Amino acid sequence: MPGRLEGKSAIVTGAGSGIGRATALLFARNGARLVLGDKAEGVHETAKMIRDEGGEANAMQMNAGKEEDVQKLVETARLSYGGLDIAYANAGISGGLPGIFEQSVDDWQQILQVNLVGPFILIKHAAPVIMKKGSGSIICTASVAGLRSGAGGPAYSASKAGVINLVQTSAQQLSGTGVRVNAICPGLIETGMTERAFEYAREKGVEEKIGRLNPLRRAGQPEEIAFAALFLASDESSYVNGQAIVVDGGLSSSHPVTRQETGKTAA
């Protein structure tokens, strides 16, 4: 049975680990030929994993917030595979959890450069190449932190709110081209970015408390975001455009409340 991305070419940034790696592997298993980018050396390991499974992948260490590097990714896809069908701007940094008064302007600029300017650059350079195919998909990783406060530091949250608006604006800018632009808003996912929190909880013996604020009462795995990306990359989402798809176990379905035990009601 042909894969859902059979014959398509795709770019995935932040592919050295976590959501990016899981997505790259899933895309490849569904027939996509890949160009992978990441600042970390792990991107080469991801490409090797794909090739070991019989897939096609080129890997490049690069800065997702640097225009020349992003242009090289797009050009590599064009030259290697004769064009581009899918671009996934997934690379991002957290910047930690300092408050507004603890962060410097340099901190904000660095976080915004990777998390918001980076997706803009990929859309800017990938969209014209995808347009030549007549249709295609651009995906950006946003976050539940971009929906409201409480899920990330100020700069990170602002950058992800910007990604959501960038996706909406870009979908309108690309009207009539056949190129769709959507975002995924992950909740708490176990990745390198959240590794310290998970390790701390395990050391303290309170791992069961991770993700307890969402109705599923657990954290998510990178593969669960990858399946959302696969849907948005495939023709199955051909009428989905300009949207921010939330994958968070239900965390954002409610404002903060005092939890009641199962089977009990408030007095």
C-alpha positions in Angstrom: 0.0 0.0 0.0 1.5 3.4 -1.0 2.4 5.8 1.8 0.4 8.9 2.4 3.3 11.0 1.1 4.5 8.8 -1.7 6.5 10.7 -4.3 6.5 13.9 -2.3 9.5 15.8 -1.0 9.7 17.5 2.4 11.8 19.8 4.5 11.8 19.3 8.3 13.7 21.7 10.6 14.6 20.8 14.1 15.0 17.2 12.9 17.9 16.2 15.2 15.6 15.0 18.0 12.2 15.1 19.5 9.2 16.2 17.4 11.4 16.9 14.4 13.0 13.4 14.4 9.7 11.6 15.0 8.1 13.6 12.1 11.0 13.0 9.8 10.9 9.2 10.4 7.1 9.1 10.0 7.2 11.2 6.8 9.9 8.8 5.4 7.9 5.7 6.3 5.0 7.2 4.3 7.1 7.7 1.2 8.5 11.2 1.5 12.0 12.1 0.4 13.5 14.4 3.0 15.9 17.4 3.5 16.5 17.7 7.2 17.9 20.7 9.1 19.1 21.2 12.7 21.8 23.0 14.6 22.7 19.8 16.4 24.7 16.9 15.0 21.8 14.6 15.7 20.3 15.6 12.4 22.8 13.3 10.7 21.8 10.4 12.9 18.1 11.0 11.9 19.0 10.9 8.2 21.0 7.7 8.8 18.0 6.1 10.6 15.8 7.0 7.5 18.4 5.6 5.1 18.8 2.4 7.2 15.0 1.9 6.7 15.4 2.3 2.9 14.3 5.9 2.7 15.9 9.0 1.2 17.2 11.9 3.3 19.8 14.7 3.1 20.9 16.3 6.3 22.3 19.7 7.0 23.5 21.4 10.2 22.1 24.9 10.0 20.6 27.8 11.9 16.8 27.9 11.4 16.8 31.6 12.0 19.5 32.4 9.4 18.1 33.2 6.0 21.1 31.8 4.0 20.9 28.5 5.8 17.2 28.1 5.1 17.7 29.0 1.5 20.2 26.2 1.3 17.7 23.7 2.6 15.1 24.8 0.0 17.6 24.7 -2.8 18.8 21.3 -1.7 15.3 20.0 -1.9 14.8 21.5 -5.4 18.0 20.2 -6.8 17.8 16.7 -5.1 14.1 16.0 -5.7 13.1 18.3 -8.5 10.9 20.5 -6.3 9.3 20.7 -3.0 5.9 19.6 -1.7 6.0 20.1 2.1 7.9 22.4 4.5 7.8 21.9 8.2 9.2 24.8 10.3 9.6 22.9 13.5 12.9 24.2 15.0 12.6 26.2 18.2 14.2 27.1 21.5 12.5 27.6 24.9 14.6 30.3 26.6 13.7 28.9 30.0 11.2 30.3 32.3 12.5 33.7 33.6 10.0 36.5 34.0 9.8 39.7 32.0 12.1 41.6 34.4 14.7 38.9 34.3 15.0 38.6 30.5 17.2 40.8 28.4 16.5 42.3 25.0 19.1 40.0 23.6 17.3 37.0 25.1 14.1 38.1 23.4 15.8 38.7 20.1 17.4 35.3 20.0 14.2 33.5 20.9 12.1 35.4 18.4 14.8 35.0 15.7 14.6 31.2 15.8 10.9 30.7 16.8 9.2 33.3 14.7 11.6 34.8 12.2 12.7 31.3 11.3 9.2 30.1 10.2 8.8 33.3 8.3 12.0 32.7 6.4 11.0 29.1 5.5 7.6 30.2 4.3 9.1 33.0 2.3 11.6 30.7 0.4 9.6 27.4 0.4 6.3 28.7 -0.8 7.4 29.9 -4.3 9.0 26.4 -4.9 5.9 24.6 -3.6 3.7 26.8 -5.8 5.3 25.4 -8.9 3.8 22.0 -8.0 0.3 23.5 -7.9 -0.4 22.6 -4.3 1.4 21.7 -1.1 1.6 22.1 2.6 3.6 24.3 5.0 3.4 23.5 8.7 4.8 25.4 11.7 5.2 24.3 15.2 3.5 26.8 17.5 2.5 25.9 21.1 -0.3 26.1 23.6 1.9 28.8 25.1 0.9 30.9 22.1 -2.8 30.6 23.0 -2.7 32.0 26.5 -0.3 32.5 29.4 0.8 29.8 31.8 2.6 27.4 29.5 5.9 29.0 28.8 8.2 32.0 29.5 7.2 35.4 28.1 9.5 35.5 25.1 8.7 31.9 24.1 5.0 32.4 24.5 5.0 35.7 22.5 7.0 34.0 19.7 4.5 31.1 19.5 1.6 33.5 19.5 3.4 35.2 16.6 3.7 31.9 14.7 -0.1 31.3 15.0 -0.8 34.8 13.5 2.0 34.2 10.9 0.2 31.1 9.7 -3.1 32.8 9.4 -1.6 35.8 7.6 0.5 33.5 5.2 -2.6 31.4 4.3 -4.3 34.6 3.2 -1.2 35.9 1.3 -1.0 32.6 -0.6 -4.7 32.7 -1.6 -5.2 30.9 -4.9 -1.8 29.2 -5.0 -2.9 25.8 -3.7 -0.3 26.1 -0.9 -1.8 25.6 2.6 -0.3 26.9 5.8 -1.1 25.5 9.2 0.3 25.3 12.7 0.4 22.6 15.4 0.2 23.7 19.0 1.7 21.0 21.2 1.1 20.8 24.9 3.6 19.2 27.3 5.6 16.8 25.1 8.6 14.8 26.3 11.5 16.1 24.2 15.0 17.5 24.7 13.4 20.9 25.4 11.5 19.5 28.4 14.0 16.9 29.4 15.1 18.6 32.6 11.6 18.8 34.0 11.0 15.1 33.3 14.3 14.1 34.9 13.7 16.2 37.9 10.2 14.6 38.4 11.7 11.1 38.1 14.5 11.9 40.6 11.9 13.1 43.1 9.6 10.2 42.5 6.7 12.3 41.3 6.7 11.3 37.6 3.0 10.5 37.8 2.3 14.3 38.3 3.7 15.2 34.9 0.9 16.4 32.7 -1.7 16.1 35.5 -3.4 19.4 34.5 -4.8 18.1 31.3 -7.9 15.7 31.2 -5.7 12.8 29.9 -3.4 13.4 32.9 -0.2 12.6 31.1 2.4 14.1 28.9 2.5 13.6 25.2 5.1 11.9 23.1 6.8 13.3 19.9 5.1 10.7 17.8 1.7 12.1 18.8 2.7 15.4 17.3 4.2 13.7 14.2 0.9 12.1 13.3 -0.8 15.5 13.4 2.0 16.8 11.1 1.5 13.8 8.8 -2.2 14.7 8.5 -1.4 18.3 7.6 1.3 17.3 5.2 -0.9 14.8 3.3 -3.7 15.4 0.9 -6.2 14.2 3.5 -6.0 17.8 4.9 -6.6 19.4 1.6 -9.4 21.7 3.0 -7.5 22.6 6.2 -5.8 26.0 5.9 -4.8 28.8 8.2 -5.5 26.8 11.3 -3.7 26.2 14.6 -4.3 22.5 15.5 -4.0 21.9 19.2 -2.5 18.6 20.4 -2.3 18.9 24.2 -4.4 16.2 25.9 -7.2 18.7 26.4 -5.1 21.2 28.5 -6.4 24.3 26.6 -10.0 23.2 26.7 -10.5 25.0 30.0 -9.5 28.0 32.0 -7.8 27.1 35.3 -10.2 25.4 37.7 -10.1 23.6 41.1 -10.1 19.9 40.2 -12.8 17.7 41.6 -12.1 14.0 42.3 -13.7 11.6 39.9 -17.3 10.9 40.9 -17.5 13.8 43.3 -19.3 17.1 42.7 -18.9 20.5 44.2 -21.0 21.3 47.3 
